[in-house]
Protein backbone atom coordinates (compact mmCIF):
# COMPACT_ATOMS: atom_id res chain seq x y z
CA UNK A 1 0.00 0.00 0.00
CA UNK A 2 1.21 3.49 -0.83
CA UNK A 3 2.30 5.47 2.24
CA UNK A 4 3.45 8.75 0.72
CA UNK A 5 5.29 10.33 -2.18
CA UNK A 6 9.03 10.01 -1.56
CA UNK A 7 10.12 12.80 -3.89
CA UNK A 8 9.33 14.67 -7.07
CA UNK A 9 12.17 15.33 -9.52
CA UNK A 10 12.01 18.44 -11.70
CA UNK A 11 14.43 19.00 -14.59
CA UNK A 12 15.31 22.71 -14.61
CA UNK A 13 17.87 24.88 -16.40
CA UNK A 14 19.12 26.57 -13.23
CA UNK A 15 18.63 24.67 -9.95
CA UNK A 16 19.96 27.56 -7.83
CA UNK A 17 17.49 30.01 -9.36
CA UNK A 18 14.60 27.57 -8.93
CA UNK A 19 15.64 26.86 -5.33
CA UNK A 20 15.69 30.62 -4.66
CA UNK A 21 12.13 30.88 -6.01
CA UNK A 22 10.92 28.10 -3.68
CA UNK A 23 12.73 29.80 -0.80
CA UNK A 24 11.17 33.18 -1.55
CA UNK A 25 7.67 31.73 -1.94
CA UNK A 26 7.62 29.07 0.78
CA UNK A 27 10.72 29.55 2.94
CA UNK A 28 12.11 26.22 1.71
CA UNK A 29 15.78 25.65 2.44
CA UNK A 30 17.92 24.03 -0.25
CA UNK A 31 20.25 21.15 0.54
CA UNK A 32 22.85 20.28 -2.07
CA UNK A 33 24.85 17.11 -2.45
CA UNK A 34 26.97 15.42 -5.06
CA UNK A 35 25.87 11.92 -6.06
CA UNK A 36 28.23 9.00 -6.65
CA UNK A 37 28.54 9.99 -10.34
CA UNK A 38 29.58 13.55 -9.50
CA UNK A 39 26.25 15.20 -10.36
CA UNK A 40 25.08 18.05 -8.14
CA UNK A 41 21.60 17.46 -6.71
CA UNK A 42 19.50 20.16 -5.05
CA UNK A 43 16.80 19.08 -2.59
CA UNK A 44 13.96 21.11 -1.07
CA UNK A 45 11.41 19.82 1.43
CA UNK A 46 7.88 21.16 1.06
CA UNK A 47 5.03 19.96 3.29
CA UNK A 48 6.77 16.64 3.92
CA UNK A 49 7.69 15.91 0.30
CA UNK A 50 11.18 16.21 -1.15
CA UNK A 51 11.52 18.16 -4.40
CA UNK A 52 14.71 17.29 -6.29
CA UNK A 53 15.97 19.87 -8.77
CA UNK A 54 17.99 18.30 -11.56
CA UNK A 55 19.97 20.71 -13.72
CA UNK A 56 19.85 20.04 -17.45
CA UNK A 57 19.64 22.18 -20.59
CA UNK A 58 16.23 20.75 -21.51
CA UNK A 59 13.98 22.50 -23.99
CA UNK A 60 10.41 21.26 -23.64
CA UNK A 61 7.17 21.97 -25.38
CA UNK A 62 4.49 23.09 -22.95
CA UNK A 63 2.38 20.05 -22.11
CA UNK A 64 0.30 21.13 -19.15
CA UNK A 65 2.46 19.11 -16.73
CA UNK A 66 2.45 20.86 -13.39
CA UNK A 67 2.42 20.58 -9.61
CA UNK A 68 -0.31 22.45 -7.74
CA UNK A 69 0.33 23.64 -4.18
CA UNK A 70 -2.38 24.32 -1.63
CA UNK A 71 -1.33 27.28 0.52
CA UNK A 72 -2.77 29.29 3.36
CA UNK A 73 -4.43 32.63 2.52
CA UNK A 74 -1.49 34.50 4.09
CA UNK A 75 0.81 33.23 1.32
CA UNK A 76 -1.42 34.73 -1.35
N, C-alpha and C positions, 0 to 999 in steps of 0.2 A: 504494500500500500504506500502511496506517495505521502511523505511527511511534509516536505517543503521544497521550494526551489533552492538549489545550492548556489547557483550563480547565473548571471546573464552576461554574455560576452558581446561587446560592441566593437566593431572595427571602425576606427576613426583615424583621420589624418594626423591629428595632433592630440595625443593623450593628455599632455599637460594643460592645454587650453580647455579640453573637455572636462578634466578634473576641476579646473578653476571654476567653470560654469556650475558644476554640481556643488562645489563648496559655496559659491555665492548664493545659489538658490536654496540649498538645503542644509548648509553647514557641514557637509560631508568632508571627512578628512581622507586624503589620498595616502595609500601605502604602496610603495614601489618595491619591486624585487626583480632579480634577474633569474630566469629559469635555467635549467641545466644545459640548455642549448645557447645560452647567452642573450636571450631576448628579454628586453625590459617589459615587465608587466605592471600595470597600474590598477590597483583595487580600490573601490569605494564601497562602503557599507551603507545601504539605505533601507530603513525599516526592516532590518533583519535579513536582507538579501544582498549578497555581494554582486557588484557590478565590476566586470573586468574590462578595462579599456585596452584594446589591442591596436597598436599603431601600424598602419599600412596605407600605402598610397592608392586606395581603392576609389574608383569612380563608379558610382552606381546610378542606375535609373531609379527615379522615385517609384516605389511600389506600394506605398501605404503602410509598410512595416513600421511599427512604433511601439513604444512602451508608454502607458498612461499611468500617471501618479495621482493618487488621491491625497490632497493636502488639506490642512486646516484653513479656515477663512483668513487667519492672520497672515499666511504666506501670500495670499492673493492681494 
